[in-house]
Amino acid sequence: MSTYSDTYSVTDLRHNTSEVLEQAIARGYVYLIKNSKRKAALVDADYLTALLEAYEDYMDTLEFDKAIKEKGKISLSDYKKKFNE
């Protein structure tokens, strides 16, 4: 097994899939290495969903702020501060 508690080799994944999955769920993610280099991360599905939603919200805010600035209005973050939302 790995020397780092959040890093597993591809062989570890192949031979101890359940353990690697359990650790990914418990920690939120684990890294997979091949030839002594990080190649990928195995991420808990709920954690990935939360990351994707946060990213989409962030991108929506940027797009909204850009549209508002083009029209000469205040940004969403300033609006929220002003009206405590």
ZIJOMO-V619828 format. One record per run of one state. SS is the DSSP state (alpha for helix, beta for strand, coil for the rest). FROM is the first residue (numbers start at 1). LEN is the number of residues. If there is no record, write none. Layout:
BEGIN
[[SS	FROM	LEN] [SS	FROM	LEN]]
END
This chain:
BEGIN
[[coil	1	6] [beta	7	3] [alpha	10	6] [coil	16	1] [alpha	17	11] [coil	28	1] [beta	29	6] [coil	35	2] [beta	37	7] [coil	44	1] [alpha	45	27] [coil	72	4] [alpha	76	8] [coil	84	2]]
END
